[in-house]
Amino acid sequence: MTSFVRWLSSALSVYFTAALIPGIRVKSFIWALIAALIIGFLNTIIKPILQFFSFPLLIITLGLFSLVINAFLLWSAGAILKGFEVDGFWPALWGSIVISISNAFIFWLLKPAQKVYQQ
């Protein structure tokens, strides 16, 4: 149940970001669900590899290079899906920041509900 709620909240974040950031478009909420699934897959499989190879840059920039990695993954998801479009690096960068913040906010809102389910 927790994975489903996380997936749904990530899709809400993607949909919200598409409405907020010019240069990011999603055709419908169904495409936002698929985009959240693809972004989650890329974050699980590709992101650790990119972090490993960019470890010196992550150290030098005190972790800020992870924003570039997140933007690249969001941009890649836009390249993979036809119903989710990211126009370039800057919309991807701002979109990855908005998705991260909105996901954190949604998870913070759902935290009391998770305690009820765990009992």
Phi, psi and omega in degrees: 000322182295321179296321179296318180294320178295319179296316180296318179291325175294322177294321175298320178296318178296317180295318178296318180295321179295327178284334187266320187261121173291138182104353174239125182228142174227135186290320181202176179292331176299317177293330175293322176297316179293319179297319178297322178295315180293317179298318177298320177296314179297321178294328181280320187263309189274322185301316178298326178293315179296322178293324179297312183284339179256019183305317177300320178294323177296322179291313183297320183268009180057036176092353181292339177294342177296334174296322178292320178297315179298320178296318179298319180292322177294319178297321178295320178297322176294329178285332182281318186264142177274334181269002179227117186238136174235122190283337182183191184291314185294316173298326178293320179295309179294323178295321179293325177293315181294319178297317180297315181292316181291324175297315179298320179294316180295317178296324177294320177294325183276352183302316177298325179292327179293327178294325178293318180292331182284339180282000000 
